[in-house]
């Protein structure tokens, strides 16, 4: 039987079969709940190490940077699949694995790699070497770390549109009233008294003519371009409130069995609240 230090040292090393063929990396170590002794190791198999096969830890031996197994590569790869979502092996799963290696003709002596039949056969998995090595005290407090997801919300700037400032010309009619002056001829008569001397005199009748030049103002139109206003295109920032909704996961804990002194305590209340 491997001790804890020897077994945890195998994690990460390359496993080879009984014929010297490479199988894969040692991934995890499963310990016995009651004794803390190594029970199984897992070996990465399949294409690119996508599968893990369970192998009895008691039959594995270290050889420098490698681990030697007394089974062929095919026997290891064809080992029964075990659901590891819970990170735990129950008694029926362990028995199935031992029966497989025994029936495969590998010469596995189940009594040499497992505890007595009158001891419970649950195993606990760990890929932390220091944790596995220190788990030899069956009376040690059980401890686990709970985690939860927390939202990390931020903002990023992105272009939402463009605004252009463009000048164009329109034409409209404008009417302006302008006063204009105009000359017109006015005939004025002034009587001449008898005996009044007339400038230039007049001794006889004759024909004559005279003229007056008349003037008037005509409207003249010209146009000047005059600046009337400055227009600038800028930006301003406004702040609105926007709600974000996203699912987050949270780990909870519950207990099986009696808890001395805390039957009605915070743990039970937390479990009931979580279940609701």
C-alpha positions in Angstrom: 0.0 0.0 0.0 1.3 3.4 -0.9 1.5 6.0 1.9 0.1 9.5 1.4 3.5 11.1 0.5 4.4 8.5 -2.0 0.9 8.6 -3.6 0.6 12.4 -3.9 4.1 12.5 -5.4 2.7 10.5 -8.4 0.3 13.3 -9.4 1.5 14.9 -12.7 3.9 12.1 -13.5 3.6 9.9 -16.7 2.1 6.5 -16.2 3.4 3.4 -18.2 1.8 0.0 -18.5 3.2 -3.4 -17.8 4.7 -3.5 -21.3 6.5 -0.2 -21.0 4.0 1.7 -23.2 3.0 5.2 -22.2 -0.5 5.6 -21.0 -0.9 9.2 -19.9 -0.5 11.7 -17.0 -1.6 10.9 -13.4 -4.4 13.4 -12.7 -6.0 12.8 -9.3 -5.7 10.9 -6.1 -8.7 9.4 -4.3 -8.3 8.8 -0.6 -10.2 6.6 1.8 -12.7 8.7 4.0 -12.0 6.7 7.1 -8.3 6.1 7.0 -7.1 8.8 4.6 -5.0 6.1 2.8 -4.6 6.3 -1.1 -7.3 4.3 -2.8 -7.3 5.1 -6.5 -5.4 7.3 -9.0 -6.7 8.6 -12.3 -4.7 8.4 -15.5 -5.5 10.7 -18.5 -6.3 8.5 -21.5 -8.0 8.8 -24.9 -7.1 11.3 -27.6 -5.2 14.3 -26.2 -5.9 13.0 -22.6 -9.6 13.8 -22.8 -10.6 10.8 -20.6 -9.6 9.7 -17.1 -9.4 6.0 -16.1 -9.3 4.8 -12.5 -6.5 2.6 -11.4 -6.0 1.1 -7.9 -3.3 3.2 -6.2 -1.9 0.2 -4.3 -0.6 -1.4 -7.5 1.2 1.7 -8.8 4.9 2.2 -8.2 7.1 5.2 -8.8 10.1 5.0 -11.0 11.8 8.4 -11.1 9.6 10.7 -13.1 7.3 7.9 -14.2 4.7 5.6 -12.6 4.6 1.9 -13.4 1.3 0.0 -13.5 0.9 -3.7 -13.6 -1.8 -3.6 -16.3 -1.7 -3.2 -20.1 -2.7 0.1 -21.7 -5.9 -1.4 -23.1 -7.0 -2.7 -19.7 -6.6 0.8 -18.2 -8.4 2.5 -21.0 -11.3 0.1 -20.9 -11.8 0.5 -17.1 -15.4 1.3 -16.1 -16.4 5.0 -16.4 -17.1 6.7 -13.1 -19.1 9.9 -12.7 -16.7 12.3 -11.0 -19.0 15.4 -10.9 -19.3 14.9 -7.1 -15.5 14.3 -6.8 -16.3 11.2 -4.7 -16.5 7.4 -5.1 -19.1 5.4 -3.4 -18.8 1.8 -2.3 -20.6 0.4 -5.4 -18.3 2.3 -7.8 -15.2 1.1 -6.0 -16.4 -2.5 -6.0 -17.1 -2.3 -9.7 -13.5 -1.1 -10.4 -12.0 -3.8 -8.2 -14.1 -6.5 -9.9 -13.1 -5.2 -13.3 -9.3 -5.4 -12.7 -9.7 -8.8 -11.0 -11.7 -10.2 -13.9 -9.4 -8.7 -16.5 -6.8 -11.2 -15.4 -4.3 -8.7 -14.1 -3.6 -10.5 -10.9 -4.9 -7.7 -8.7 -5.4 -8.8 -5.1 -8.2 -6.6 -3.9 -7.3 -7.3 -0.2 -3.8 -5.7 -0.8 -5.1 -2.5 -2.3 -8.2 -1.8 -0.2 -9.3 -1.8 3.4 -11.1 -4.7 5.2 -14.7 -5.4 4.0 -16.1 -4.3 7.4 -14.9 -0.7 6.9 -16.9 1.7 4.8 -15.5 2.0 1.2 -16.1 5.7 0.3 -13.2 7.6 -1.3 -12.5 11.3 -1.6 -10.7 12.8 -4.6 -8.0 15.4 -4.5 -5.5 16.8 -6.9 -3.8 18.9 -4.2 -0.8 17.0 -2.9 -0.4 18.8 0.3 -4.1 18.4 1.2 -4.0 14.6 0.4 -0.8 14.1 2.4 -2.3 15.9 5.4 -5.6 14.1 5.4 -4.4 11.2 7.6 -6.4 12.1 10.7 -9.8 10.5 10.5 -11.0 12.7 13.4 -10.0 16.0 11.7 -12.7 18.7 11.2 -14.4 18.5 7.8 -13.9 21.7 5.9 -14.7 23.1 2.5 -14.6 26.5 0.8 -17.7 28.0 -0.7 -17.6 30.3 -3.7 -20.0 32.4 -5.6 -20.0 34.4 -8.9 -20.2 38.2 -8.6 -21.0 40.5 -11.5 -18.3 42.8 -12.7 -20.2 45.6 -14.5 -18.4 48.3 -16.5 -19.0 50.5 -19.5 -17.3 50.7 -22.9 -17.5 53.5 -25.4 -18.8 52.7 -28.9 -19.8 54.7 -31.9 -23.6 55.1 -32.2 -23.9 57.6 -35.1 -22.4 60.7 -36.8 -23.6 64.2 -37.2 -22.4 66.5 -39.9 -22.7 70.3 -40.0 -23.5 71.4 -43.6 -24.3 74.8 -45.1 -26.6 75.3 -48.0 -28.2 78.2 -49.8 -31.9 79.0 -50.3 -33.5 81.8 -52.4 -36.6 83.8 -51.4 -38.2 87.0 -52.5 -37.8 90.1 -50.3 -39.8 93.3 -50.8 -38.5 96.6 -49.7 -40.3 99.9 -50.1 -38.0 102.8 -51.1 -39.1 106.4 -51.5 -38.2 107.9 -54.8 -38.6 111.6 -56.0 -39.8 112.7 -59.4 -39.9 116.1 -61.0 -43.0 117.2 -63.0 -43.7 120.5 -64.9 -45.9 123.0 -63.3 -47.3 126.0 -65.2 -47.4 129.2 -63.2 -49.1 132.4 -64.4 -48.3 135.8 -63.1 -50.3 138.9 -64.3 -48.3 142.0 -65.4 -49.7 145.3 -64.3 -50.1 148.2 -66.8 -47.0 150.3 -67.1 -44.9 147.6 -65.4 -41.6 147.2 -67.1 -40.8 143.8 -68.4 -37.3 142.6 -68.4 -36.0 142.4 -72.0 -39.0 144.4 -73.2 -41.4 143.4 -75.9 -42.3 145.9 -78.7 -44.0 143.4 -80.9 -45.6 140.0 -81.0 -43.3 137.0 -81.7 -43.0 133.3 -81.3 -40.7 131.8 -78.7 -40.2 128.6 -76.7 -38.6 127.5 -73.5 -37.9 124.2 -71.8 -37.3 122.8 -68.4 -35.4 119.5 -67.8 -37.4 117.1 -65.5 -35.6 114.5 -63.2 -36.8 111.6 -61.3 -35.0 108.9 -59.0 -34.8 105.3 -60.2 -34.5 102.4 -57.7 -31.1 100.6 -57.9 -30.6 97.2 -56.3 -27.3 95.8 -55.2 -26.5 93.0 -52.8 -23.9 92.7 -50.1 -22.9 89.4 -48.3 -23.0 90.0 -44.5 -22.1 87.5 -41.8 -25.1 87.0 -39.5 -24.4 84.1 -37.1 -21.7 81.6 -36.0 -22.8 78.0 -35.7 -20.7 75.3 -34.0 -21.3 71.6 -33.8 -20.1 70.0 -30.5 -21.0 67.2 -28.1 -22.4 67.1 -24.6 -22.6 64.1 -22.2 -25.7 63.1 -20.4 -26.0 60.3 -17.8 -28.9 57.8 -17.7 -29.5 54.9 -15.4 -29.6 51.4 -17.1 -30.2 48.2 -15.3 -28.3 45.0 -16.1 -29.7 41.5 -15.2 -27.5 38.4 -15.4 -27.6 35.0 -13.7 -24.9 34.3 -11.1 -24.1 31.0 -9.5 -23.5 30.5 -5.8 -22.3 27.5 -3.8 -24.2 26.5 -0.7 -23.7 23.8 1.9 -26.0 21.4 3.6 -25.4 18.6 6.1 -26.5 15.0 6.4 -26.8 13.6 9.9 -26.9 15.1 13.4 -25.0 18.3 14.3 -24.4 18.5 18.0 -25.3 21.9 19.5 -26.5 23.4 16.2 -29.6 21.5 15.3 -31.6 24.7 15.1 -28.7 27.0 14.4 -27.6 29.2 11.5 -26.5 26.2 9.3 -30.0 24.7 9.2 -31.6 28.1 8.6 -29.2 28.9 5.8 -29.9 25.5 4.2 -33.6 26.0 4.4 -33.3 29.5 3.0 -31.1 28.2 0.1 -33.6 25.5 -0.8 -36.4 28.1 -1.0 
